[in-house]
Amino acid sequence: MNLTISGHHLEVTPSLRSYVMAKLERILRHFDQVVDVKVLLTVHKQKEKDKRQRAGCTVRVKGQDLFVETQHFDLYAAVDALADKLDRVVMRYKTRQQGGRSMVKRLAPTQVPLAAVSV
């Protein structure tokens, strides 16, 4: 798995890089067919102070790209939310690749001949 972490309007410190790597290891625990992961951490220069820290992630798996983006007041909280969302998206992708939900065959109700029914 190739992991790329980049920052927009911020410097990605070694502690931030290790925090993101630790959070994204959870994806590999559930799904090991990840080819490439790109994480973009940004700080938007908005007038309003709320939710200007954003974390976005593109995960390339065989045949498809999965994209998740979160925003929060704190960048570490945005990375936590990103890991949770990404985990759900990867698990949903994995179940779809394995054939969807558990395939339970629905049996047609047994047809009872009308002559056998007494009224």
All heavy atoms as an XYZ file, in Angstrom:
952
protein
N       0.844     -1.172      0.000
C       0.000      0.000      0.000
C       0.893      1.240      0.000
O       1.799      1.366      0.812
C      -0.896     -0.005      1.241
C      -1.686      1.267      1.394
S      -2.694      1.324      2.856
C      -1.550      1.997      4.028
N       0.612      2.128     -0.930
C       1.310      3.404     -0.981
C       0.481      4.437     -0.233
O      -0.697      4.602     -0.505
C       1.492      3.858     -2.432
C       2.363      2.905     -3.208
O       3.262      2.289     -2.652
N       2.095      2.760     -4.489
N       1.100      5.135      0.690
C       0.411      6.133      1.491
C       1.045      7.490      1.234
O       2.253      7.658      1.414
C       0.489      5.787      2.974
C      -0.139      6.775      3.942
C      -1.633      6.890      3.711
C       0.132      6.360      5.361
N       0.220      8.462      0.804
C       0.681      9.817      0.558
C      -0.116     10.759      1.440
O      -1.345     10.787      1.378
C       0.471     10.202     -0.922
O       1.093      9.240     -1.748
C       1.051     11.573     -1.204
N       0.582     11.525      2.283
C      -0.068     12.495      3.161
C       0.460     13.872      2.771
O       1.669     14.105      2.797
C       0.237     12.207      4.639
C      -0.225     10.800      5.017
C      -0.436     13.235      5.527
C       0.209     10.350      6.381
N      -0.446     14.765      2.407
C      -0.029     16.108      2.031
C      -0.906     17.132      2.735
O      -2.017     16.829      3.165
C      -0.112     16.286      0.514
O      -1.410     16.031      0.055
N      -0.387     18.342      2.843
C      -1.099     19.411      3.518
C      -1.298     20.602      2.610
O      -0.453     20.896      1.762
N      -2.402     21.261      2.779
C      -2.712     22.466      2.020
C      -2.949     23.587      3.014
O      -3.860     23.508      3.825
C      -3.954     22.216      1.155
C      -4.215     23.288      0.171
N      -5.231     24.180      0.329
C      -3.589     23.602     -0.980
C      -5.227     25.005     -0.697
N      -4.236     24.674     -1.511
N      -2.127     24.615      2.972
C      -2.133     25.722      3.922
C      -1.707     25.282      5.322
O      -2.073     25.914      6.309
C      -3.495     26.413      4.014
C      -3.920     27.077      2.765
N      -3.266     28.157      2.241
C      -4.938     26.817      1.919
C      -3.870     28.527      1.134
N      -4.882     27.735      0.904
N      -0.977     24.190      5.422
C      -0.414     23.771      6.698
C       0.770     22.848      6.450
O       0.883     22.249      5.382
C      -1.451     23.072      7.586
C      -1.850     21.641      7.237
C      -1.350     20.724      8.329
C      -3.334     21.548      7.130
N       1.612     22.753      7.434
C       2.764     21.864      7.357
C       2.418     20.562      8.058
O       1.912     20.563      9.178
C       3.963     22.515      8.043
C       5.204     21.660      8.013
C       6.345     22.302      8.790
O       6.267     23.499      9.089
O       7.297     21.574      9.100
N       2.688     19.460      7.388
C       2.413     18.146      7.974
C       3.607     17.773      8.843
O       4.683     17.453      8.348
C       2.175     17.086      6.874
C       1.889     15.736      7.502
C       1.035     17.504      5.975
N       3.406     17.838     10.135
C       4.471     17.535     11.085
C       4.636     16.023     11.231
O       3.723     15.257     10.888
C       4.145     18.137     12.463
O       2.929     17.565     12.941
C       3.994     19.645     12.373
N       5.770     15.566     11.718
C       5.952     14.123     11.914
C       4.927     13.513     12.871
O       4.487     12.375     12.671
C       7.360     14.005     12.483
C       8.056     15.231     12.002
C       7.011     16.299     11.940
N       4.526     14.255     13.891
C       3.532     13.711     14.822
C       2.170     13.583     14.142
O       1.452     12.606     14.361
C       3.421     14.589     16.069
O       2.960     15.878     15.721
N       1.810     14.557     13.313
C       0.556     14.487     12.571
C       0.593     13.346     11.562
O      -0.377     12.602     11.399
C       0.277     15.816     11.870
C      -1.052     15.953     11.137
C      -2.222     15.759     12.101
C      -1.146     17.300     10.470
N       1.746     13.169     10.911
C       1.903     12.083      9.935
C       1.762     10.714     10.615
O       1.073      9.834     10.123
C       3.257     12.199      9.253
C       3.519     11.132      8.204
C       4.856     11.356      7.524
N       4.963     12.654      6.885
C       4.514     12.939      5.662
N       3.928     11.995      4.967
N       4.670     14.131      5.161
N       2.377     10.550     11.766
C       2.289      9.259     12.467
C       0.870      9.020     12.991
O       0.401      7.882     13.016
C       3.292      9.197     13.607
O       2.985     10.164     14.587
N       0.174     10.084     13.384
C      -1.202      9.949     13.853
C      -2.119      9.480     12.726
O      -2.937      8.583     12.915
C      -1.693     11.288     14.415
C      -3.045     11.221     15.068
C      -3.193     10.678     16.333
C      -4.178     11.690     14.421
C      -4.430     10.610     16.942
C      -5.417     11.627     15.016
C      -5.534     11.092     16.281
O      -6.767     11.022     16.868
N      -1.948     10.069     11.540
C      -2.761      9.668     10.387
C      -2.440      8.226      9.998
O      -3.348      7.429      9.717
C      -2.524     10.624      9.199
C      -3.160     10.099      7.936
C      -3.064     12.011      9.524
N      -1.172      7.864     10.011
C      -0.795      6.491      9.656
C      -1.369      5.486     10.642
O      -1.829      4.411     10.242
C       0.728      6.375      9.586
C       1.320      7.092      8.399
S       3.107      7.142      8.399
C       3.515      5.426      8.316
N      -1.369      5.824     11.919
C      -1.920      4.918     12.931
C      -3.421      4.744     12.754
O      -3.958      3.640     12.919
C      -1.621      5.452     14.323
N      -4.118      5.812     12.399
C      -5.565      5.726     12.201
C      -5.925      4.950     10.945
O      -6.934      4.242     10.911
C      -6.187      7.133     12.120
C      -6.224      7.839     13.440
C      -7.160      7.111     14.365
C      -7.278      7.797     15.694
N      -8.255      7.168     16.565
N      -5.103      5.061      9.899
C      -5.419      4.382      8.648
C      -4.999      2.918      8.635
O      -5.375      2.183      7.729
C      -4.779      5.124      7.473
C      -5.359      6.506      7.210
C      -4.670      7.132      6.016
C      -6.856      6.454      6.995
N      -4.241      2.484      9.635
C      -3.895      1.061      9.728
C      -5.131      0.205      9.962
O      -5.146     -0.972      9.639
C      -2.887      0.836     10.845
C      -1.495      1.251     10.496
C      -0.525      1.038     11.632
O      -0.934      0.484     12.676
O       0.633      1.432     11.484
N      -6.169      0.804     10.513
C      -7.408      0.083     10.779
C      -8.058     -0.403      9.480
O      -8.705     -1.443      9.460
C      -8.367      1.001     11.535
C      -9.574      0.309     12.070
C     -10.283      1.164     13.048
N     -11.000      2.227     12.354
C     -11.707      3.161     12.959
N     -11.744      3.199     14.263
N     -12.340      4.065     12.278
N      -7.837      0.326      8.403
C      -8.405     -0.070      7.113
C      -7.781     -1.382      6.653
O      -8.478     -2.279      6.176
C      -8.175      1.028      6.066
C      -8.912      2.290      6.477
C      -8.620      0.594      4.688
C      -8.502      3.488      5.690
N      -6.469     -1.489      6.802
C      -5.793     -2.709      6.377
C      -6.183     -3.911      7.215
O      -6.116     -5.045      6.747
C      -4.276     -2.519      6.431
C      -3.709     -1.553      5.394
C      -2.222     -1.411      5.588
C      -4.028     -2.031      4.002
N      -6.604     -3.667      8.431
C      -7.046     -4.776      9.273
C      -8.325     -5.396      8.725
O      -8.528     -6.595      8.809
C      -7.257     -4.259     10.690
C      -7.552     -5.323     11.699
C      -7.638     -4.750     13.059
N      -8.295     -3.434     13.014
C      -8.560     -2.695     14.074
N      -8.216     -3.118     15.247
N      -9.151     -1.539     13.968
N      -9.188     -4.561      8.138
C     -10.445     -5.052      7.597
C     -10.333     -5.475      6.135
O     -11.039     -6.373      5.694
C     -11.527     -3.972      7.694
C     -11.926     -3.658      9.089
N     -12.569     -4.552      9.902
C     -11.764     -2.540      9.829
C     -12.787     -4.005     11.073
N     -12.302     -2.779     11.058
N      -9.473     -4.812      5.379
C      -9.443     -5.029      3.937
C      -8.013     -4.864      3.466
O      -7.447     -3.781      3.529
C     -10.365     -4.003      3.265
C     -10.603     -4.244      1.819
C     -11.216     -5.390      1.386
C     -10.222     -3.295      0.890
C     -11.449     -5.598      0.042
C     -10.457     -3.500     -0.450
C     -11.071     -4.647     -0.878
N      -7.406     -5.921      2.969
C      -5.987     -5.881      2.625
C      -5.722     -5.650      1.143
O      -4.586     -5.685      0.720
C      -5.304     -7.153      3.088
C      -5.890     -8.399      2.442
O      -6.985     -8.291      1.861
O      -5.265     -9.457      2.524
N      -6.734     -5.393      0.339
C      -6.547     -5.213     -1.093
C      -6.497     -3.739     -1.492
O      -6.844     -3.368     -2.595
C      -7.651     -5.930     -1.859
C      -7.643     -7.418     -1.630
C      -8.799     -8.117     -2.311
O      -9.633     -7.482     -2.930
N      -8.836     -9.420     -2.194
N      -6.031     -2.890     -0.601
C      -5.900     -1.465     -0.876
C      -4.611     -1.248     -1.658
O      -3.538     -1.687     -1.248
C      -5.887     -0.657      0.438
C      -5.638      0.805      0.161
C      -7.190     -0.854      1.186
N      -4.698     -0.547     -2.791
C      -3.538     -0.306     -3.637
C      -2.841      0.989     -3.253
O      -1.621      1.030     -3.088
C      -3.968     -0.247     -5.119
C      -2.801      0.104     -6.015
C      -4.599     -1.561     -5.540
N      -3.622      2.067     -3.079
C      -3.040      3.384     -2.868
C      -3.958      4.214     -1.985
O      -5.179      4.143     -2.111
C      -2.881      4.070     -4.232
C      -2.101      5.351     -4.175
O      -1.250      5.482     -3.285
O      -2.337      6.219     -5.031
N      -3.372      5.004     -1.080
C      -4.139      5.897     -0.203
C      -3.520      7.286     -0.289
O      -2.309      7.437     -0.112
C      -4.122      5.406      1.265
C      -4.865      6.372      2.155
C      -4.707      4.022      1.373
N      -4.360      8.283     -0.565
C      -3.895      9.670     -0.593
C      -4.727     10.471      0.397
O      -5.952     10.476      0.320
C      -4.057     10.265     -1.988
C      -3.158      9.624     -3.004
C      -3.307     10.246     -4.356
C      -2.408      9.521     -5.331
N      -2.537     10.052     -6.694
N      -4.053     11.130      1.325
C      -4.713     11.928      2.357
C      -4.329     13.388      2.140
O      -3.151     13.702      1.980
C      -4.292     11.470      3.769
C      -4.960     12.320      4.825
C      -4.623      9.999      3.971
N      -5.333     14.258      2.136
C      -5.109     15.687      1.996
C      -5.680     16.389      3.220
O      -6.872     16.302      3.495
C      -5.769     16.223      0.725
C      -5.632     17.715      0.479
C      -4.170     18.079      0.267
C      -6.453     18.125     -0.715
N      -4.813     17.050      3.961
C      -5.210     17.799      5.152
C      -5.169     19.281      4.799
O      -4.144     19.772      4.313
C      -4.268     17.502      6.308
C      -4.093     16.021      6.652
C      -2.989     15.855      7.682
C      -5.377     15.438      7.147
N      -6.264     19.996      5.036
C      -6.328     21.407      4.660
C      -6.871     22.250      5.797
O      -7.605     21.763      6.657
C      -7.237     21.631      3.433
O      -8.558     21.209      3.752
C      -6.748     20.865      2.238
N      -6.491     23.521      5.754
C      -7.047     24.527      6.643
C      -7.596     25.620      5.742
O      -6.851     26.248      4.996
C      -5.981     25.110      7.592
C      -6.580     26.218      8.440
C      -5.405     24.031      8.471
N      -8.905     25.822      5.794
C      -9.524     26.840      4.969
C      -9.496     28.168      5.699
O      -9.796     28.247      6.887
C     -10.963     26.448      4.613
C     -11.011     25.360      3.601
N     -10.841     25.588      2.259
C     -11.193     24.028      3.732
C     -10.920     24.451      1.604
N     -11.132     23.481      2.482
N      -9.172     29.197      4.991
C      -9.081     30.542      5.562
C     -10.438     31.228      5.456
O     -10.630     32.168      4.701
C      -8.024     31.369      4.817
C      -6.673     30.716      4.749
C      -5.997     30.687      6.091
C      -4.608     30.130      5.937
N      -3.921     29.957      7.164
N     -11.379     30.738      6.198
C     -12.717     31.317      6.175
C     -12.842     32.366      7.266
O     -12.105     32.355      8.244
C     -13.769     30.235      6.387
C     -13.771     29.173      5.316
C     -14.710     28.031      5.668
O     -15.175     27.938      6.787
N     -14.971     27.181      4.707
N     -13.794     33.274      7.095
C     -14.035     34.277      8.125
C     -14.599     33.639      9.381
O     -14.271     34.006     10.490
C     -14.992     35.349      7.612
C     -14.375     36.219      6.560
C     -15.334     37.281      6.124
C     -14.710     38.138      5.032
N     -15.622     39.165      4.556
N     -15.477     32.669      9.185
C     -16.018     31.969     10.341
C     -15.025     30.917     10.794
O     -14.363     30.275      9.992
C     -17.365     31.337     10.000
C     -17.294     30.414      8.797
C     -18.651     30.068      8.265
O     -19.467     30.978      8.103
O     -18.868     28.868      8.016
N     -14.915     30.739     12.075
C     -13.888     29.864     12.632
C     -14.318     28.408     12.731
O     -13.505     27.534     12.950
C     -13.489     30.339     14.037
C     -12.922     31.734     14.053
C     -11.598     31.766     13.376
C     -11.017     33.170     13.438
N      -9.836     33.340     12.666
N     -15.603     28.138     12.574
C     -16.063     26.775     12.802
C     -15.822     25.890     11.590
O     -16.019     26.275     10.461
C     -17.539     26.765     13.195
C     -18.422     27.506     12.213
O     -17.920     28.431     11.571
O     -19.600     27.149     12.093
N     -15.371     24.714     11.866
C     -15.158     23.642     10.912
C     -14.303     24.068      9.726
O     -14.657     23.864      8.582
C     -16.503     23.089     10.433
C     -17.277     22.404     11.528
C     -18.453     21.663     10.988
C     -19.193     20.972     12.093
N     -20.302     20.206     11.646
N     -13.166     24.645     10.002
C     -12.294     25.027      8.913
C     -11.155     24.043      8.698
O     -10.412     24.156      7.751
C     -11.752     26.431      9.115
C     -11.010     26.623     10.394
C     -10.539     28.023     10.570
N      -9.154     27.967     10.996
C      -8.291     28.910     10.824
N      -8.641     30.009     10.234
N      -7.062     28.781     11.231
N     -11.015     23.053      9.568
C     -10.014     22.002      9.415
C     -10.661     20.851      8.640
O     -11.674     20.318      9.069
C      -9.551     21.494     10.780
C      -9.232     22.552     11.778
C      -7.882     23.193     11.551
O      -7.001     22.582     10.964
N      -7.726     24.405     12.011
N     -10.072     20.477      7.531
C     -10.664     19.418      6.706
C      -9.647     18.326      6.434
O      -8.458     18.587      6.285
C     -11.163     19.983      5.384
C     -12.309     20.924      5.579
C     -12.892     21.345      4.297
N     -13.955     22.322      4.575
C     -14.792     22.759      3.683
N     -14.696     22.341      2.441
N     -15.709     23.624      4.007
N     -10.164     17.123      6.361
C      -9.348     15.966      6.021
C     -10.075     15.185      4.947
O     -11.250     14.868      5.090
C      -9.120     15.093      7.250
N      -9.395     14.918      3.850
C      -9.973     14.160      2.753
C      -9.072     12.994      2.414
O      -7.852     13.082      2.538
N      -9.667     11.917      1.976
C      -8.886     10.715      1.679
C      -9.457     10.020      0.450
O     -10.666      9.839      0.344
C      -8.913      9.778      2.879
S      -7.899      8.320      2.671
N      -8.567      9.633     -0.451
C      -8.937      8.843     -1.619
C      -8.238      7.502     -1.494
O      -7.013      7.445     -1.401
C      -8.514      9.536     -2.921
O      -9.101     10.830     -2.957
C      -8.963      8.734     -4.126
N      -9.015      6.439     -1.496
C      -8.472      5.082     -1.392
C      -8.706      4.387     -2.726
O      -9.842      4.291     -3.197
C      -9.153      4.284     -0.259
C      -8.643      2.866     -0.223
C      -8.925      4.972      1.065
N      -7.632      3.929     -3.314
C      -7.742      3.210     -4.583
C      -7.707      1.713     -4.287
O      -6.754      1.214     -3.698
C      -6.609      3.579     -5.513
C      -6.655      2.775     -6.814
C      -5.792      3.384     -7.824
N      -6.465      4.625     -8.216
C      -6.076      5.381     -9.219
N      -5.024      5.059     -9.898
N      -6.721      6.472     -9.511
N      -8.783      1.055     -4.656
C      -8.857     -0.399     -4.546
C      -9.021     -0.937     -5.956
O      -9.163     -0.173     -6.905
C     -10.026     -0.840     -3.636
C      -9.767     -0.455     -2.201
C     -11.330     -0.267     -4.097
N      -8.993     -2.205     -6.100
C      -9.042     -2.817     -7.409
C     -10.330     -2.410     -8.135
O     -11.422     -2.795     -7.736
C      -8.973     -4.330     -7.273
C      -8.915     -5.047     -8.586
C      -8.791     -6.536     -8.386
C      -8.793     -7.241     -9.711
N      -8.703     -8.679     -9.534
N     -10.179     -1.582     -9.159
C     -11.310     -1.225     -9.991
C     -12.114     -0.025     -9.559
O     -13.041      0.379    -10.247
N     -11.781      0.607     -8.447
C     -12.612      1.705     -7.966
C     -11.816      2.611     -7.030
O     -10.872      2.188     -6.383
C     -13.836      1.158     -7.232
C     -14.882      2.186     -6.945
C     -16.145      1.552     -6.389
O     -16.212      0.349     -6.180
N     -17.136      2.360     -6.150
N     -12.240      3.886     -6.977
C     -11.686      4.839     -6.022
C     -12.759      5.177     -5.003
O     -13.897      5.469     -5.361
C     -11.238      6.122     -6.713
C      -9.994      5.929     -7.557
O      -9.323      4.898     -7.385
O      -9.698      6.809     -8.381
N     -12.400      5.145     -3.738
C     -13.325      5.497     -2.651
C     -12.866      6.827     -2.068
O     -11.693      6.983     -1.726
C     -13.311      4.414     -1.574
C     -13.554      2.986     -2.043
C     -13.341      2.009     -0.900
C     -14.933      2.836     -2.616
N     -13.779      7.802     -1.962
C     -13.417      9.126     -1.469
C     -14.246      9.468     -0.250
O     -15.461      9.267     -0.228
C     -13.643     10.185     -2.545
C     -13.325     11.574     -2.082
C     -12.012     11.981     -1.940
C     -14.334     12.465     -1.781
C     -11.712     13.256     -1.505
C     -14.047     13.736     -1.344
C     -12.737     14.138     -1.216
N     -13.579     10.010      0.768
C     -14.241     10.429      2.004
C     -13.637     11.771      2.410
O     -12.426     11.970      2.300
C     -14.016      9.393      3.129
C     -14.601      9.871      4.423
C     -14.597      8.058      2.745
N     -14.492     12.674      2.893
C     -14.011     13.964      3.378
C     -14.759     14.337      4.647
O     -15.960     14.116      4.748
C     -14.218     15.053      2.326
C     -13.633     16.386      2.719
C     -13.801     17.430      1.643
O     -14.831     17.428      0.959
O     -12.886     18.257      1.508
N     -14.039     14.895      5.621
C     -14.652     15.352      6.868
C     -14.112     16.727      7.206
O     -13.064     17.135      6.709
C     -14.341     14.399      8.035
O     -12.931     14.322      8.208
C     -14.909     13.024      7.797
N     -14.847     17.409      8.064
C     -14.397     18.711      8.542
C     -14.763     18.857     10.009
O     -15.752     18.305     10.472
C     -15.010     19.830      7.722
C     -16.515     19.803      7.640
C     -17.022     20.816      6.643
O     -16.241     21.496      5.985
N     -18.318     20.939      6.531
N     -13.908     19.587     10.734
C     -14.107     19.724     12.169
C     -13.343     20.945     12.661
O     -12.577     21.555     11.918
C     -13.609     18.462     12.888
C     -14.259     18.237     14.204
N     -13.769     18.777     15.364
C     -15.357     17.538     14.545
C     -14.549     18.419     16.369
N     -15.526     17.663     15.897
N     -13.552     21.286     13.922
C     -12.833     22.399     14.537
C     -11.357     22.073     14.714
O     -10.494     22.915     14.566
C     -13.429     22.726     15.908
C     -14.891     23.033     15.864
C     -15.803     22.155     16.399
C     -15.353     24.192     15.269
C     -17.158     22.424     16.362
C     -16.703     24.479     15.231
C     -17.614     23.593     15.764
N     -11.071     20.825     15.068
C      -9.722     20.368     15.356
C      -9.287     19.397     14.269
O     -10.067     18.548     13.826
C      -9.714     19.671     16.725
C      -8.338     19.214     17.135
O      -7.350     19.855     16.744
O      -8.257     18.205     17.864
N      -8.041     19.494     13.825
C      -7.562     18.638     12.747
C      -7.471     17.178     13.188
O      -7.790     16.274     12.416
C      -6.205     19.125     12.246
C      -5.678     18.460     10.985
C      -6.665     18.647      9.833
C      -4.339     19.020     10.607
N      -7.086     16.935     14.428
C      -7.012     15.559     14.925
C      -8.409     14.935     15.004
O      -8.586     13.749     14.714
C      -6.317     15.513     16.285
C      -4.824     15.738     16.179
C      -4.285     17.002     16.358
C      -3.970     14.691     15.884
C      -2.917     17.216     16.253
C      -2.606     14.886     15.781
C      -2.086     16.153     15.958
O      -0.736     16.347     15.843
N      -9.406     15.714     15.374
C     -10.784     15.213     15.402
C     -11.279     14.954     13.986
O     -12.033     13.995     13.745
C     -11.695     16.204     16.109
N     -10.856     15.777     13.031
C     -11.229     15.550     11.630
C     -10.609     14.253     11.112
O     -11.247     13.499     10.371
C     -10.790     16.724     10.768
N      -9.377     13.961     11.526
C      -8.728     12.706     11.122
C      -9.435     11.515     11.761
O      -9.615     10.473     11.122
C      -7.222     12.736     11.484
C      -6.590     11.371     11.295
C      -6.506     13.780     10.646
N      -9.856     11.647     13.023
C     -10.620     10.577     13.678
C     -11.919     10.299     12.929
O     -12.265      9.135     12.668
C     -10.950     10.956     15.116
C      -9.744     10.902     16.023
O      -8.753     10.230     15.659
O      -9.788     11.533     17.098
N     -12.652     11.350     12.581
C     -13.908     11.191     11.848
C     -13.655     10.612     10.458
O     -14.434      9.797      9.954
C     -14.629     12.529     11.740
N     -12.541     11.007      9.846
C     -12.173     10.476      8.536
C     -11.925      8.974      8.612
O     -12.392      8.218      7.757
C     -10.923     11.185      8.023
C     -10.388     10.693      6.689
C     -11.207     11.285      5.565
C      -8.929     11.061      6.541
N     -11.225      8.534      9.629
C     -10.943      7.105      9.788
C     -12.233      6.320     10.011
O     -12.393      5.222      9.459
C      -9.978      6.889     10.944
N     -13.163      6.872     10.790
C     -14.431      6.186     11.026
C     -15.248      6.073      9.733
O     -15.769      5.004      9.409
C     -15.249      6.922     12.080
C     -14.622      6.852     13.459
O     -13.812      5.930     13.694
O     -14.940      7.720     14.291
N     -15.351      7.175      8.996
C     -16.106      7.157      7.745
C     -15.464      6.224      6.729
O     -16.145      5.474      6.039
C     -16.180      8.562      7.141
C     -17.292      9.405      7.629
C     -17.334     10.677      6.802
C     -18.532     11.502      7.116
N     -18.578     12.719      6.278
N     -14.156      6.290      6.637
C     -13.441      5.463      5.673
C     -13.576      3.988      6.005
O     -13.700      3.152      5.109
C     -11.972      5.877      5.644
C     -11.143      5.360      4.490
C     -11.742      5.786      3.169
C      -9.738      5.871      4.612
N     -13.583      3.665      7.276
C     -13.776      2.286      7.697
C     -15.150      1.771      7.253
O     -15.269      0.661      6.739
C     -13.626      2.190      9.206
C     -13.519      0.756      9.683
O     -12.925     -0.066      8.961
O     -14.023      0.468     10.776
N     -16.192      2.603      7.428
C     -17.533      2.201      6.997
C     -17.610      2.030      5.488
O     -18.217      1.074      4.991
C     -18.564      3.225      7.463
C     -18.841      3.173      8.932
C     -20.058      3.995      9.297
N     -19.958      5.384      8.919
C     -19.521      6.358      9.697
N     -19.122      6.081     10.928
N     -19.482      7.608      9.280
N     -16.978      2.937      4.739
C     -17.026      2.862      3.280
C     -16.285      1.626      2.775
O     -16.763      0.917      1.884
C     -16.438      4.151      2.663
C     -16.205      3.997      1.175
C     -17.359      5.317      2.929
N     -15.140      1.330      3.359
C     -14.363      0.159      2.945
C     -15.103     -1.128      3.294
O     -15.134     -2.082      2.496
C     -12.954      0.190      3.570
C     -12.250     -1.141      3.428
C     -12.134      1.288      2.922
N     -15.731     -1.186      4.459
C     -16.492     -2.384      4.831
C     -17.694     -2.577      3.896
O     -18.010     -3.710      3.512
C     -16.966     -2.291      6.282
C     -15.844     -2.405      7.289
S     -14.964     -3.965      7.182
C     -16.211     -5.057      7.814
N     -18.358     -1.482      3.506
C     -19.482     -1.578      2.571
C     -18.996     -2.069      1.203
O     -19.626     -2.920      0.580
C     -20.161     -0.221      2.427
C     -21.384     -0.263      1.582
C     -22.128      1.045      1.568
N     -21.383      2.117      2.206
C     -21.502      3.386      1.909
N     -22.350      3.783      1.012
N     -20.797      4.296      2.526
N     -17.852     -1.563      0.751
C     -17.272     -2.009     -0.503
C     -16.912     -3.491     -0.437
O     -17.157     -4.242     -1.378
C     -16.027     -1.185     -0.831
C     -15.288     -1.670     -2.043
C     -15.744     -1.373     -3.316
C     -14.147     -2.449     -1.913
C     -15.067     -1.827     -4.432
C     -13.465     -2.913     -3.021
C     -13.922     -2.599     -4.283
O     -13.258     -3.060     -5.384
N     -16.368     -3.904      0.682
C     -15.963     -5.304      0.851
C     -17.170     -6.236      0.804
O     -17.127     -7.280      0.159
C     -15.226     -5.460      2.174
C     -14.719     -6.846      2.443
C     -13.990     -6.891      3.758
C     -13.593     -8.293      4.125
N     -12.919     -8.338      5.417
N     -18.256     -5.865      1.466
C     -19.449     -6.724      1.439
C     -20.067     -6.758      0.058
O     -20.596     -7.793     -0.357
C     -20.498     -6.255      2.463
O     -20.838     -4.903      2.211
C     -19.996     -6.424      3.868
N     -19.999     -5.660     -0.675
C     -20.526     -5.667     -2.041
C     -19.694     -6.569     -2.938
O     -20.228     -7.228     -3.826
C     -20.544     -4.253     -2.607
C     -21.651     -3.420     -2.050
C     -21.652     -2.054     -2.665
N     -22.703     -1.240     -2.079
C     -22.816      0.048     -2.256
N     -21.935      0.694     -3.002
N     -23.792      0.714     -1.694
N     -18.382     -6.567     -2.736
C     -17.518     -7.419     -3.542
C     -17.692     -8.897     -3.213
O     -17.483     -9.747     -4.061
C     -16.054     -7.023     -3.349
C     -15.721     -5.680     -3.920
C     -15.991     -5.604     -5.404
O     -15.678     -6.512     -6.155
N     -16.604     -4.512     -5.830
N     -18.086     -9.195     -2.005
C     -18.266    -10.582     -1.603
C     -19.650    -11.109     -1.943
O     -19.986    -12.222     -1.583
C     -18.022    -10.732     -0.105
C     -16.576    -10.529      0.272
C     -16.375    -10.585      1.765
O     -17.312    -10.568      2.549
N     -15.126    -10.640      2.176
N     -20.457    -10.321     -2.579
C     -21.759    -10.809     -2.996
C     -22.912    -10.185     -2.253
O     -24.011    -10.712     -2.279
N     -22.688     -9.110     -1.587
C     -23.776     -8.436     -0.901
C     -24.084     -9.059      0.434
O     -23.259     -9.706      1.058
N     -25.292     -8.845      0.842
C     -25.721     -9.386      2.134
C     -25.820    -10.898      2.052
O     -25.725    -11.492      0.997
C     -27.070     -8.795      2.512
C     -26.990     -7.319      2.698
C     -28.300     -6.772      3.108
N     -28.200     -5.324      3.240
C     -29.198     -4.511      3.125
N     -30.402     -4.958      2.881
N     -29.025     -3.221      3.251
N     -26.040    -11.502      3.177
C     -26.156    -12.952      3.169
C     -27.331    -13.345      2.290
O     -28.439    -12.855      2.447
C     -26.347    -13.476      4.587
O     -27.541    -12.959      5.126
N     -27.031    -14.168      1.337
C     -28.033    -14.534      0.351
C     -28.925    -15.645      0.911
O     -28.558    -16.803      0.916
C     -27.372    -14.995     -0.937
C     -26.485    -13.935     -1.542
S     -27.441    -12.494     -1.931
C     -27.162    -12.396     -3.657
N     -30.076    -15.273      1.372
C     -31.041    -16.228      1.890
C     -32.089    -16.407      0.812
O     -32.721    -15.453      0.379
C     -31.693    -15.712      3.192
C     -32.754    -16.671      3.671
C     -30.635    -15.490      4.238
N     -32.243    -17.628      0.372
C     -33.245    -17.884     -0.654
C     -34.622    -17.838     -0.025
O     -34.870    -18.439      1.017
C     -33.021    -19.253     -1.300
C     -31.778    -19.310     -2.138
C     -31.694    -20.642     -2.829
C     -30.463    -20.711     -3.700
N     -30.351    -21.993     -4.384
N     -35.458    -17.112     -0.667
C     -36.833    -17.054     -0.189
C     -37.625    -18.128     -0.918
O     -37.703    -18.128     -2.145
C     -37.430    -15.682     -0.446
C     -36.741    -14.615      0.355
C     -37.412    -13.302      0.137
N     -36.717    -12.297      0.914
C     -37.314    -11.519      1.774
N     -38.597    -11.588      1.961
N     -36.621    -10.629      2.447
N     -38.177    -18.997     -0.163
C     -38.965    -20.067     -0.742
C     -40.367    -19.565     -1.004
O     -40.945    -18.817     -0.215
C     -39.010    -21.268      0.198
C     -37.652    -21.889      0.532
C     -37.834    -22.977      1.575
C     -37.007    -22.446     -0.714
N     -40.890    -19.983     -2.130
C     -42.260    -19.603     -2.452
C     -43.190    -20.331     -1.487
O     -42.935    -21.476     -1.099
C     -42.576    -19.983     -3.887
N     -44.249    -19.657     -1.071
C     -45.169    -20.333     -0.161
C     -45.763    -21.561     -0.857
O     -46.024    -21.545     -2.058
C     -46.240    -19.280      0.138
C     -46.071    -18.226     -0.904
C     -44.692    -18.326     -1.420
N     -45.920    -22.595     -0.092
C     -46.454    -23.824     -0.681
C     -47.890    -23.582     -1.123
O     -48.683    -22.950     -0.430
C     -46.425    -24.976      0.336
O     -47.163    -24.574      1.487
C     -45.003    -25.302      0.728
N     -48.157    -24.057     -2.292
C     -49.494    -23.864     -2.836
C     -50.375    -25.032     -2.400
O     -50.058    -26.182     -2.623
C     -49.449    -23.767     -4.349
C     -48.681    -22.538     -4.808
C     -48.651    -22.437     -6.317
O     -49.097    -23.335     -7.000
N     -48.092    -21.356     -6.811
N     -51.427    -24.685     -1.758
C     -52.367    -25.688     -1.277
C     -53.508    -25.749     -2.275
O     -54.086    -24.727     -2.641
C     -52.907    -25.308      0.114
C     -53.898    -26.327      0.612
C     -51.762    -25.131      1.070
N     -53.828    -26.939     -2.775
C     -54.940    -27.034     -3.726
C     -56.247    -26.571     -3.067
O     -56.456    -26.776     -1.889
C     -55.012    -28.505     -4.102
C     -53.909    -29.181     -3.373
C     -53.210    -28.198     -2.514
N     -57.080    -25.938     -3.858
C     -58.330    -25.398     -3.337
C     -59.265    -26.497     -2.829
O     -60.042    -26.282     -1.929
C     -59.037    -24.579     -4.427
C     -58.333    -23.267     -4.808
C     -59.069    -22.610     -5.943
C     -58.227    -22.350     -3.616
N     -59.173    -27.690     -3.407
C     -60.053    -28.790     -2.989
C     -59.689    -29.244     -1.570
O     -60.546    -29.768     -0.849
C     -59.936    -29.946     -3.954
N     -58.449    -29.054     -1.142
C     -58.033    -29.508      0.167
C     -58.472    -28.543      1.277
O     -58.460    -28.902      2.432
C     -56.523    -29.682      0.201
N     -58.828    -27.353      0.915
C     -59.223    -26.352      1.900
C     -60.706    -26.509      2.172
O     -61.542    -26.417      1.291
C     -58.920    -24.924      1.405
C     -59.375    -23.906      2.430
C     -57.441    -24.786      1.109
N     -61.042    -26.764      3.404
C     -62.456    -26.894      3.751
C     -62.906    -25.600      4.401
O     -62.257    -25.066      5.277
C     -62.684    -28.085      4.704
O     -61.944    -27.860      5.881
N     -64.058    -25.147      3.974
C     -64.568    -23.893      4.497
C     -65.711    -24.128      5.427
O     -66.464    -24.984      5.484
C     -65.011    -22.972      3.331
C     -65.550    -21.672      3.864
C     -63.875    -22.779      2.388
